[in-house]
Every structure is written in C-alpha cells, then in structure tokens.
Amino acid sequence: MARQKLSAQQLPYRDMERLRQFRRDVIKAIPVGLLAIPPFANFLVIVLMYFFPRQLLIRYFWTPSQQLEFLDAYHAIRSAAYAEVLQSLALAASSLPEPRLQTQLQELCTKVQRGSQPQVAELYALRSLFSGPPLGLSKLRASHVRALSRVLFLTPHLPAFVLRHRLRGHVLEIRHLDQALLRLGLGQLAEEELRAACYLRGLNSTHLGLAECRAWLEQWLRLSCKLQGPRSEHGGAPAATPRLRHRRGGGSCSPPHPVQAPAPRAESPWCWAEPGAPLPPEVLPRR
C-alpha cells in the first residue's frame, strides 16, 4: 500500500475487509502475547484459551459451532444496548425545534420499539436531524454515546470525547466498506462474506437464509447510497436511522447512529450516516 501510495479506502472490498479484520485480530492477540512472555506462562495461556476461547482466541481458531455460539453471544451484548439507544433518541426528539420532525422521529422510535421495521424512505426523511444538535455526534449526551459504543463493540469506559472519536472512525470505516461493496457488486459475495457483511452492520445473520440476508443488505446499501453526499457533522446519516433499521422483526433492535435496511429478522435499531454516509453498527467483536 505504501509503495503504491494507496490508502485503506482505495482498496477493493475484500482487501479492505481483510485489513479491517486483521487489525482487530492483532488488537485481540496482543494482550495474550504479553501474558505469555514470563517463563512458563505460556502453559497458563493455553489453559485459559481452552476455557475462554471466545475472549482469547481470534475468530480464525473458532470451530463452526463455536462461531454460531459466539456470534450469538456478541449479538446479545449489542442487543442489550438497543433499548437505551432508542430511549436516548426519543428523549432527544422532545427537544427538536421543528414539530414535524419531532413527531416523525417519535413515531419512528415507537414503531421500532413495537418490533416493526422502518422503511428506507422513513429513515431518509430524517437524515437532516443528525447533522446538528441535538443528534449530531459531537452533541450527543454521554450516556447516548456509551450506548452506541456498546452496540458497536467498543469499550464504553472511556471519556466521551474519546468515544466520539472512535465512533466516528468506526462509522467512516463502514461507509468506505459500503462504497467498496457497491463497486464490487452484491452478487459477487460468497455466502460467508454476505453473512459477515450483514453481521458487521447490525443484523444477526447466523440464523437467516441467504435470500433474507441479501434482501436486507440490498436495502442497507440503497440507503447508504442515498446518504452519500455532503459530509455531515459526524460523517454519516441520522443517528437513529441505523438503529431503527436493525430493529426489524428479528428480536433485536438497531442503534441510533448506524444505518441498516429491513430484513425479516433484523435486530438493530440504529442508523447514522455522515452528511453523506451511512452509519452502521456490527462488526466483529472489538474489545
């Protein structure tokens, strides 16, 4: 990359995804490597890996049954934060100056809380709310930012300004992946790649059929494409858009600043995109 003067966002989709996963694997492996440095500590590390494979082993070493179990476990962690994200959105809606947008956002939050799936047009209509106060990334309450961090598998126990920086970076990363995927074409993805792409964006794809995953990802990309435009404050679409999108009739919700599309059992209520990008939420565990 350095020799060819390429940046990460200029890579083809598969290379960009491999690079993203490699970085997360390295972050996960470094503590294990440090733990194994003292004499004979490697024996302890082996024992710990046996009893705690989800926390200590990278995804490459999981068995197929462990992958299903662990991805479900991680999705349960992110789903637990959806309710708080929706509550933060509903609370912020009450302070919006424009009555029409206030009513639209409140109705959308209520719809998602009842298990319904929002349409792309409904989410797109609210895009302007997330480029300034009170739903712009730099204006979100600390509790809202922490809830979004849990949805995106980011450590929430950091100062709010650090969390905002990490959220912005994560959202931009998904935006670049969306752009690369649009260039590649959804039909070029293998089954595993398709499921991984859905999971990263907030949909628990482990128990869905390929047709359901493809339909959901198509809608996500449609919204992502529509949101491409002038850059917004946090670089994405409405903070509530993705959360609402993830929460489609699947049992989980989507978070407020990331974005997603409808699918029979989508489970996330969040969506935000930059002033021209979609914001998502999912992703391989990031501790």
Secondary structure, 3 states (H helix, E strand, C coil): CCCCCCCHHHCCHHHHHHHHHHHHHHHHHHHHHHHCCCCCHHHHHHHHHHHCHHHHCCHHHCCHHHHHHHHHHHHHHHHCCHHHHHHHHHHHHCCCCCHHHHHHHHHHHHHHHCCCCCCHHHHHCCHHHHHCCCCCHHHCCHHHHHHHHHHCCCCCCCCHHHHHHHHHHHHHHHHHHHHHHHHHCHHHCCHHHHHHHHHHCCCCHHHCCHHHHHHHHHHHHHHHHHHCCCCCCCCECCCEHHHHHHCCCCCCCCCCCCCCCCCCCCCCCEECECCCCCCCCCCCCCC
